[in-house]
Structures are given as structure tokens and as C-alpha cells.
Amino acid sequence: EAASLLEASLERRSGTLWHAPASSALPDGLGVNERKRERHRLQRRAIAEQLAELGALGRGRCIVELGAGNGELSLALAEAHRDAVRSDTLVLLDQGSKPKGRSGHGRLAADTALEGHFASVTRLKVGLEHVDLAALREEVAPSSSGLVVLAKHLCGAASDYALRASVAASVAASADPLELLLATCCHHRCSWRDFVNRPSLRSAGLADGAWGPRCGIE
């Protein structure tokens, strides 16, 4: 069901969104750690621009960042489109606790900075396999005009959980728009049990026994 609904949604879209791959946009002369930080910054900026191009920001939406970690993706979104997100509600959702930072090279959560950009900011600790996005929206932002789900580097089966949760939320609130933008990673951590479109793989001659080797190809 998740796969068929997502395909139907894609068919309703017209045009293609493009952005420069982060690896080709990196300047020369950066060290290893600098390249990593700059690559992530470019990726966050690309996601923010894609959401703006989709018209998915503003007008009192409920924005949910999955696997939010320290919230840097939402912060990049807010800094790039300050006026657009002022009326939006933000939910930071992660299965781990909010990063507190460590001495030296710690990652501090961006929650405090985010509170000045969005109408409200809520952080919740929950695994994606258990989340009910429709109920979450009803609890946090019942009068919101639509649901926006985004994630950067949503590892392995977490992407499948996110797709299922998003489809379920779309079905529950069929009259309201749902925008979904996920950047997947760690394909080797996917599982046959959790994959959203097993029938498509079976039709291509792939089954559980061939799943592991294929997942390792990124």
C-alpha cells in the first residue's frame, strides 16, 4: 500500500527538481573534517531549497524533522527562509535524547536558536517504527494547514518506517497536503522485512536471499 500510494503521488507531480551534488560543489584545499562539514552544510541547504521550490513552507504548516539529532537541518531551513517559516510549527523527532554537546568537538542541539524562527518548537523522543504522524500533528498543531516531513541521512530501515508513517498520515488527513522529502543513507542497514516495496523486487527476480548483497551496493 505504501509503495502504490507514493507512486500515485509522484505521478501527480510535474517537473523535476535539480541541485548540484554536494561532492562536486566542494572547494579545493579543504581538510578531511572541513570537507565533511561543508558537504553536510551543502546537503542541508539543498534540502531547504527543494522544500521552498515545492512551496512546502509557510501558511501555518506542521514541519516534522525525522531523525532530527541536533536539529541542524531545521536550522538551515529557518535561516534560509526566515519569513516563510515564522507561522509554521516545528517538531524535532528522534529516537535518541537531545544532544548536549561534549568538550572539544561536541554537537550542541540547535533547539534554542530554532525557537526564534518558528511559531513553536517541540522535541520528542520516539522511534520511527512507532510514530503516528497524524496523531502527533493533531496533538501539537491541530489547526495547521498541512504536514511537511523531512529528514537528512535517514539510515537504512528508518526510511521505510518514515514512508509508512507518512502514507498513514496522508490517508488519515486526505483533505490536507502532505509534503515528504527524505535523504536516505546506509543502504546496507535496510532489511527485507521492513522494505516498503517487496513486490517490486520480487517482480525483478530479487527475493530475501539476494537482499543482503544488493543492499551493500550504494
N, C-alpha and C positions, 0 to 999 in steps of 0.2 A: 504493500500500500504506500509506504513512504517513497519508494522509487517512482511509482507511477504518478503520484501527486507532484513530485518535484519535476518530472519530465513535462507534465502538463503546464506547470508554472513557467518553465523555460521556453516552451513553445509560444507562450503569450508575450514574451519579451521580444523587442525588436532592436536590432543593432548590437554592436559588440563594444565592450569597454576595454581599453588598452592602457597599459602603463609600461614604462621602461623597466626591465628586470633589474633588481637591486644590484646584482653582481656586475652588470655592465655599466652601472652608473657610479660605481665607487671610484674616487680619485686615486691617482697613483701616490705612492710614498707613505701609505698608512701601515702601521704595525699590525700584528695579528689581532690584538684586542681592539684597536681602533677600527679595523675593518669590520669586526663583528658588531661593534656598537653602531657604526654608520649603516651597516646592512639592515640591522633591525630598525633604525630610525627611518630609513627609506621605505621599508616594508610597511611600517605604521602609517607613514604619510600616504603611501599608495592606497591602503585600505580606506583612509579618511577621504581621499579624493574620489574613490569609487562610490562610496556611500553618498557623497554630495552629488555626483553625477546621476545617481539613481533617484535623487530627490527624496532621500530617506531621512533627512534631518529636519528638525523644527516642527512647528504646528502641534506641540504637545504630545510627542511620541514617547513611548516607553522603550528605552535602549537597554539591552541586556548584553553585557560582555561576558562570554563564557570562558572559563579557564583564565580569569582576569589577572591572577598573580598580583603584581604591584599596581595594576591599572594604567600602565603607560600607554596602551593603545587608546583608551578612552581620553587620556590627557592629550595625546596627539590630535585626536578628533576635535576636542574642545578648543585647543589652541589654533587649529587651522580654520575652524568655523564657529567662532565665538558667538556671533549674533544668532546663528541658526539653532544652536542647541540650548539657548537660555530657557526656553519653555519646555524642554524635554526632561524626563525623569531617567536617571541612570541607575542601573543595578549591576554591581560587580559580583559575579558568581564564581566561586572556586571551591574545590574540594579541600583545599588547604587553608590554614589560617592566614590572616593578613601578614605580609612580610613586615618585619620590624627593623630590618637592616642589621648589618654587622659592622664592626670596626674595619676600617680599611676599604674593602671592596663590597660592602653590603648594598642591598637593594631596598630603598625605602619606599613604602607604599605612597601612591600619589593621591590618596583619598582627600587629604586636607586641601590640596590645590584644586581638586575637582569640585569641591563644594562651592567654589566661587563661580563656576561655569554653568552648572545645571540647576534646574528648578529644585531638585533634591537628589541625594546620592545615598544608596543603600548597599551594604556589603553583606552577602550571605554565604555561609559555608555549607555546601551540599554537592554531592556527586551528580554528574550529568545523567547517569542512568536512572536517577530517582527524581529528577526535577520535573515539575508540572509548570510549564511556562505560562499557560493560560491562568492558572490559579495564582501564580506569582504576580502576574500583571494585575489581576483583579484585587490582590491584596495591597500592592504597592502604588499602582497608578490606575485605579478603576475608571477614571474619566479620560484616559489617554486616547489619542486618535489612531494609534496603530502600534505594532510591535516591531522593533528592529533588533535582530540577533546578530552579533558579530563575534569573531574570535580570530586570534593570530596564533599560529602554531598549536592547533588543537590536535594533540597527539593520538595516533592510532585509532582505537575503537571509540575514543571520545568524540570524534567527528560523526560516527554513526549514531551515538547517543544523541548528539546535538540535532542531527537531521530528524530523528524520530520525534524528539521533543518539539521541534519547530513545526513539523507536519501536524502533530496532535494539537498544538496551539492554534494553527491555522484552521483546522477543522472546527475547533471549539468556538472560534470567533470569525466565522466565514465572511461576515459583513465588513470586517476591518482589514486593512492591508497588513501584510507581514513581509518584511524585507530580511533576507538572510545572506550574510557574507562570511564565509569561513575560509581561513587559510590552513590547510591540513599540513601535517608533518609526521615523521616517524612511522612511515607506512609499514615497517616491519613489526610494529606493535598492533596492527589490525588483527582481527580474529574472524574466522569463518562464522562462528556462532553469532557475532554481533553485526556483521556486514549487512547493509540495508538492501542490497540488491543481488542476493544469491541466484535467483532465477536467470538473470542476465549472464552471470558467469557460467552457469550450467549450460546455457544455450551455446556458449562459446567453447564448450568442451572442457571447462575447468570445474573441478569439484574440490572437496575438502583436502584430498591428498596432494593436489597441486597448489594449494593455497599458500603454504609457507614460502616456497621458493619464489613465487610471484610477488609476494609482499616485500621481499628483500630488494626488488628492482624499483628504484625511485627515479 
